[in-house]
């Protein structure tokens, strides 16, 4: 589980990310990042009903993404807010494929 200080929760923080953040896209995932002037990183996850109409599957995707971020949080540069937006057909990927896609996207964004 991702710790409380590493979670992005407030609407104004999400709005800042969408307004000022830089976007990086892979085939099934979009990463938006912006500096936050804090010591720690904060992450948010967006999985819409376009990905799956079942909440169980959407929550499973978010849990998998949180777990991957938690495992890599020490390698990620500090002081960044990140939102991960899941695109349709992402639910068909297994955990190892998700991990590889997210790691490649973090490298592409220069966060690792």
N, CA, C and O of each residue as an XYZ file, in Angstrom:
448
protein
N       0.838     -1.189      0.000
C       0.000      0.000      0.000
C       0.880      1.249      0.000
O       1.884      1.312      0.710
N       0.507      2.203     -0.774
C       1.230      3.467     -0.871
C       0.917      4.299      0.378
O      -0.246      4.413      0.766
N       1.940      4.880      1.008
C       1.734      5.627      2.245
C       0.962      6.919      1.994
O       0.896      7.404      0.865
N       0.380      7.469      3.057
C      -0.472      8.656      2.960
C       0.255      9.850      2.351
O      -0.323     10.580      1.546
N       1.517     10.056      2.727
C       2.233     11.238      2.236
C       2.557     11.141      0.747
O       2.916     12.141      0.125
N       2.434      9.949      0.176
C       2.727      9.758     -1.243
C       1.468      9.703     -2.108
O       1.532      9.318     -3.276
N       0.334     10.085     -1.540
C      -0.913     10.053     -2.289
C      -1.341     11.456     -2.686
O      -1.233     12.401     -1.906
N      -1.817     11.570     -3.882
C      -2.339     12.820     -4.410
C      -3.859     12.747     -4.283
O      -4.491     11.880     -4.888
N      -4.455     13.660     -3.495
C      -5.878     13.543     -3.205
C      -6.699     14.787     -3.532
O      -7.862     14.669     -3.918
N      -6.124     15.958     -3.387
C      -6.907     17.190     -3.502
C      -7.175     17.562     -4.960
O      -6.342     17.365     -5.844
N      -8.366     18.105     -5.169
C      -8.786     18.492     -6.509
C      -7.858     19.552     -7.098
O      -7.540     19.508     -8.286
N      -7.424     20.505     -6.271
C      -6.550     21.569     -6.781
C      -5.210     21.020     -7.248
O      -4.625     21.550     -8.193
N      -4.713     19.963     -6.601
C      -3.459     19.337     -7.037
C      -3.626     18.654     -8.393
O      -2.740     18.734     -9.244
N      -4.766     17.980     -8.594
C      -5.031     17.349     -9.881
C      -5.192     18.408    -10.973
O      -4.702     18.238    -12.089
N      -5.884     19.507    -10.638
C      -6.066     20.581    -11.616
C      -4.727     21.193    -12.023
O      -4.510     21.492    -13.197
N      -3.825     21.379    -11.048
C      -2.488     21.913    -11.350
C      -1.732     20.974    -12.286
O      -1.071     21.413    -13.227
N      -1.841     19.686    -12.014
C      -1.172     18.693    -12.859
C      -1.683     18.738    -14.291
O      -0.893     18.698    -15.235
N      -2.999     18.823    -14.458
C      -3.555     18.830    -15.803
C      -3.257     20.142    -16.526
O      -3.152     20.163    -17.752
N      -3.123     21.227    -15.782
C      -2.861     22.521    -16.390
C      -1.382     22.708    -16.731
O      -1.053     23.171    -17.823
N      -0.481     22.350    -15.795
C       0.943     22.644    -15.940
C       1.819     21.434    -16.235
O       2.970     21.591    -16.642
N       1.295     20.237    -16.036
C       2.118     19.037    -16.132
C       2.519     18.662    -17.542
O       1.819     18.957    -18.511
N       3.663     18.003    -17.636
C       4.125     17.465    -18.910
C       3.576     16.054    -19.062
O       3.513     15.296    -18.093
N       3.180     15.706    -20.280
C       2.578     14.400    -20.548
C       3.553     13.486    -21.267
O       4.326     13.911    -22.126
N       3.491     12.217    -20.889
C       4.259     11.164    -21.542
C       3.302     10.006    -21.755
O       2.593      9.604    -20.832
N       3.277      9.464    -22.973
C       2.278      8.466    -23.307
C       2.916      7.180    -23.809
O       3.875      7.201    -24.581
N       2.363      6.060    -23.356
C       2.690      4.764    -23.934
C       1.402      4.239    -24.570
O       0.431      4.985    -24.692
N       1.381      2.998    -24.968
C       0.211      2.472    -25.673
C      -1.033      2.395    -24.787
O      -2.144      2.593    -25.280
N      -0.872      2.111    -23.485
C      -2.020      1.919    -22.604
C      -2.016      2.814    -21.374
O      -2.879      2.666    -20.508
N      -1.069      3.739    -21.276
C      -0.910      4.523    -20.056
C      -0.400      5.922    -20.386
O       0.455      6.092    -21.255
N      -0.937      6.928    -19.678
C      -0.473      8.308    -19.823
C       0.050      8.756    -18.466
O      -0.603      8.546    -17.444
N       1.222      9.371    -18.457
C       1.824      9.885    -17.228
C       1.913     11.403    -17.346
O       2.436     11.924    -18.331
N       1.402     12.109    -16.344
C       1.531     13.566    -16.278
C       2.326     13.875    -15.028
O       2.042     13.328    -13.962
N       3.324     14.748    -15.139
C       4.199     15.050    -14.005
C       4.452     16.546    -13.922
O       4.527     17.238    -14.937
N       4.585     17.042    -12.666
C       4.917     18.434    -12.396
C       5.643     18.497    -11.053
O       5.359     17.700    -10.159
N       6.573     19.435    -10.904
C       7.283     19.600     -9.636
C       6.316     20.114     -8.575
O       5.392     20.868     -8.880
N       6.540     19.692     -7.296
C       5.592     20.056     -6.245
C       6.196     20.831     -5.072
O       5.472     21.148     -4.128
N       7.494     21.149     -5.092
C       8.163     21.895     -4.015
C       8.054     21.204     -2.657
O       8.066     21.879     -1.627
N       7.950     19.901     -2.632
C       7.943     19.102     -1.409
C       9.100     18.115     -1.467
O       9.708     17.927     -2.520
N       9.403     17.487     -0.340
C      10.484     16.504     -0.311
C      10.056     15.162     -0.896
O      10.883     14.411     -1.412
N       8.762     14.866     -0.814
C       8.302     13.554     -1.256
C       7.532     13.644     -2.573
O       7.080     14.714     -2.981
N       7.400     12.501     -3.216
C       6.608     12.378     -4.439
C       5.174     12.065     -4.054
O       4.911     11.437     -3.029
N       4.252     12.515     -4.895
C       2.847     12.174     -4.686
C       2.290     11.624     -5.990
O       2.616     12.112     -7.072
N       1.450     10.607     -5.877
C       0.916      9.911     -7.040
C      -0.599      9.853     -6.995
O      -1.197      9.680     -5.932
N      -1.209      9.998     -8.153
C      -2.641      9.820     -8.317
C      -2.886      8.857     -9.465
O      -2.063      8.726    -10.371
N      -4.040      8.177     -9.415
C      -4.348      7.169    -10.418
C      -5.767      7.389    -10.921
O      -6.695      7.554    -10.130
N      -5.932      7.390    -12.251
C      -7.245      7.587    -12.851
C      -7.528      6.403    -13.770
O      -6.798      6.142    -14.727
N      -8.615      5.693    -13.448
C      -9.068      4.573    -14.262
C     -10.550      4.789    -14.518
O     -11.364      4.637    -13.607
N     -10.912      5.143    -15.749
C     -12.297      5.473    -16.062
C     -13.114      4.232    -16.384
O     -12.586      3.126    -16.496
N     -14.403      4.446    -16.529
C     -15.300      3.349    -16.882
C     -15.089      2.883    -18.324
O     -15.582      1.823    -18.711
N     -14.360      3.667    -19.117
C     -14.041      3.229    -20.472
C     -13.089      2.045    -20.455
O     -13.064      1.247    -21.392
N     -12.298      1.931    -19.381
C     -11.366      0.815    -19.234
C     -12.142     -0.454    -18.911
O     -11.935     -1.495    -19.534
N     -13.043     -0.356    -17.926
C     -13.896     -1.474    -17.553
C     -15.113     -0.931    -16.823
O     -14.996     -0.010    -16.015
N     -16.256     -1.486    -17.099
C     -17.463     -1.047    -16.412
C     -17.536     -1.612    -14.999
O     -18.318     -1.138    -14.176
N     -16.724     -2.622    -14.720
C     -16.738     -3.275    -13.406
C     -15.740     -2.601    -12.470
O     -14.554     -2.492    -12.779
N     -16.240     -2.153    -11.324
C     -15.396     -1.482    -10.339
C     -14.311     -2.413     -9.814
O     -13.221     -1.960     -9.465
N     -14.593     -3.686     -9.757
C     -13.616     -4.660     -9.269
C     -12.351     -4.624    -10.129
O     -11.238     -4.618     -9.604
N     -12.527     -4.602    -11.440
C     -11.375     -4.584    -12.343
C     -10.645     -3.245    -12.303
O      -9.416     -3.207    -12.343
N     -11.406     -2.134    -12.221
C     -10.765     -0.817    -12.127
C      -9.932     -0.716    -10.848
O      -8.815     -0.199    -10.876
N     -10.459     -1.197     -9.745
C      -9.729     -1.156     -8.480
C      -8.511     -2.067     -8.499
O      -7.482     -1.745     -7.903
N      -8.622     -3.200     -9.178
C      -7.475     -4.109     -9.296
C      -6.342     -3.446    -10.064
O      -5.175     -3.577     -9.696
N      -6.687     -2.736    -11.129
C      -5.673     -2.020    -11.910
C      -4.989     -0.976    -11.039
O      -3.765     -0.851    -11.069
N      -5.771     -0.221    -10.261
C      -5.193      0.803     -9.383
C      -4.300      0.178     -8.313
O      -3.236      0.713     -8.002
N      -4.724     -0.943     -7.754
C      -3.895     -1.635     -6.751
C      -2.571     -2.085     -7.353
O      -1.522     -1.941     -6.725
N      -2.613     -2.628     -8.568
C      -1.381     -3.063     -9.237
C      -0.446     -1.877     -9.488
O       0.756     -1.969     -9.242
N      -0.996     -0.776     -9.974
C      -0.170      0.405    -10.235
C       0.425      0.953     -8.943
O       1.599      1.321     -8.914
N      -0.370      1.014     -7.873
C       0.138      1.490     -6.579
C       1.273      0.604     -6.070
O       2.260      1.101     -5.529
N       1.129     -0.691     -6.243
C       2.150     -1.621     -5.777
C       3.456     -1.425     -6.549
O       4.533     -1.443     -5.953
N       3.372     -1.240     -7.852
C       4.568     -1.014     -8.659
C       5.244      0.288     -8.257
O       6.468      0.346     -8.140
N       4.445      1.339     -8.045
C       5.002      2.628     -7.619
C       5.651      2.488     -6.249
O       6.735      3.024     -6.021
N       5.003      1.777     -5.338
C       5.558      1.579     -3.994
C       6.907      0.871     -4.056
O       7.823      1.218     -3.311
N       7.035     -0.113     -4.932
C       8.296     -0.842     -5.075
C       9.405      0.036     -5.645
O      10.574     -0.157     -5.314
N       9.054      0.993     -6.493
C      10.053      1.820     -7.178
C      10.206      3.216     -6.583
O      10.966      4.021     -7.121
N       9.519      3.526     -5.506
C       9.486      4.910     -5.014
C      10.853      5.427     -4.591
O      11.098      6.631     -4.670
N      11.735      4.568     -4.154
C      13.074      5.004     -3.748
C      13.939      5.383     -4.948
O      14.873      6.174     -4.820
N      13.625      4.819     -6.109
C      14.398      5.108     -7.327
C      13.920      6.360     -8.052
O      14.640      6.907     -8.887
N      12.705      6.818     -7.735
C      12.117      7.959     -8.428
C      12.622      9.252     -7.816
O      12.703      9.374     -6.594
N      12.965     10.228     -8.669
C      13.437     11.525     -8.191
C      12.385     12.172     -7.305
O      11.191     12.074     -7.587
N      12.819     12.835     -6.228
C      11.870     13.402     -5.267
C      11.364     14.763     -5.700
O      11.970     15.436     -6.533
N      10.227     15.160     -5.109
C       9.652     16.464     -5.366
C       8.804     16.550     -6.622
O       8.805     17.580     -7.297
N       8.074     15.475     -6.950
C       7.276     15.440     -8.172
C       5.878     14.925     -7.870
O       5.712     13.961     -7.122
N       4.867     15.573     -8.456
C       3.502     15.049     -8.450
C       3.282     14.325     -9.762
O       3.638     14.836    -10.824
N       2.698     13.135     -9.697
C       2.497     12.314    -10.893
C       1.068     11.785    -10.907
O       0.560     11.318     -9.887
N       0.425     11.860    -12.065
C      -0.867     11.219    -12.274
C      -0.705     10.193    -13.382
O      -0.145     10.486    -14.438
N      -1.197      8.995    -13.131
C      -1.190      7.930    -14.131
C      -2.621      7.723    -14.611
O      -3.509      7.401    -13.822
N      -2.837      7.910    -15.901
C      -4.163      7.767    -16.495
C      -4.152      6.504    -17.349
O      -3.344      6.362    -18.266
N      -5.060      5.598    -17.030
C      -5.126      4.314    -17.722
C      -6.046      4.442    -18.929
O      -7.149      4.979    -18.825
N      -5.588      3.947    -20.069
C      -6.361      3.964    -21.304
C      -7.056      2.621    -21.514
O      -6.647      1.623    -20.920
N      -8.108      2.574    -22.355
C      -8.835      1.313    -22.588
C      -7.928      0.168    -23.041
O      -6.865      0.395    -23.619
N      -8.356     -1.045    -22.772
C      -7.664     -2.311    -23.062
C      -6.475     -2.571    -22.151
O      -5.757     -3.552    -22.342
N      -6.255     -1.711    -21.163
C      -5.167     -1.911    -20.203
C      -5.469     -3.084    -19.280
O      -4.544     -3.757    -18.826
N      -6.735     -3.341    -18.995
C      -7.140     -4.402    -18.079
C      -6.773     -5.794    -18.544
O      -6.796     -6.737    -17.754
N      -6.437     -5.936    -19.802
C      -6.084     -7.248    -20.337
C      -4.624     -7.606    -20.101
O      -4.200     -8.720    -20.409
N      -3.853     -6.671    -19.558
C      -2.425     -6.899    -19.304
C      -2.230     -7.582    -17.951
O      -2.998     -7.359    -17.015
N      -1.189     -8.422    -17.860
C      -0.868     -9.035    -16.580
C       0.116     -8.148    -15.808
O       0.600     -7.146    -16.333
N       0.405     -8.525    -14.564
C       1.192     -7.676    -13.673
C       2.586     -7.385    -14.221
O       3.057     -6.252    -14.118
N       3.247     -8.367    -14.793
C       4.611     -8.144    -15.301
C       4.615     -7.195    -16.493
O       5.528     -6.381    -16.637
N       3.592     -7.295    -17.352
C       3.496     -6.367    -18.488
C       3.232     -4.940    -18.014
O       3.796     -3.984    -18.548
N       2.365     -4.806    -17.001
C       2.060     -3.494    -16.426
C       3.321     -2.883    -15.825
O       3.593     -1.696    -16.003
N       4.085     -3.703    -15.114
C       5.312     -3.224    -14.486
C       6.308     -2.728    -15.531
O       6.938     -1.686    -15.347
N       6.449     -3.464    -16.610
C       7.374     -3.082    -17.683
C       6.923     -1.784    -18.363
O       7.747     -0.910    -18.633
N       5.626     -1.656    -18.640
C       5.089     -0.442    -19.282
C       5.318      0.768    -18.390
O       5.754      1.815    -18.869
N       5.027      0.636    -17.085
C       5.183      1.763    -16.162
C       6.646      2.144    -15.983
O       6.969      3.331    -15.956
N       7.526      1.178    -15.863
C       8.957      1.479    -15.726
C       9.499      2.185    -16.967
O      10.282      3.128    -16.848
N       9.093      1.742    -18.148
C       9.527      2.401    -19.385
C       9.005      3.837    -19.454
O       9.704      4.734    -19.926
N       7.788      4.047    -18.989
C       7.199      5.387    -19.008
C       7.891      6.314    -18.017
O       8.086      7.495    -18.305
N       8.267      5.786    -16.843
C       8.997      6.589    -15.858
C      10.384      6.974    -16.385
O      10.853      8.088    -16.148
N      11.032      6.057    -17.095
C      12.326      6.366    -17.700
C      12.176      7.416    -18.797
O      12.998      8.326    -18.908
N      11.133      7.289    -19.598
C      10.864      8.229    -20.681
C      10.642      9.639    -20.127
O      11.040     10.626    -20.745
N      10.000      9.723    -18.949
C       9.725     11.017    -18.315
C      10.948     11.556    -17.565
O      10.941     12.703    -17.118
N      11.980     10.750    -17.426
C      13.182     11.182    -16.722
C      13.028     11.158    -15.205
O      13.743     11.870    -14.501
N      12.120     10.361    -14.705
C      11.904     10.280    -13.256
C      12.756      9.203    -12.598
O      12.926      9.208    -11.379
N      13.287      8.289    -13.386
C      14.154      7.239    -12.834
C      15.566      7.481    -13.361
O      16.483      6.726    -13.037
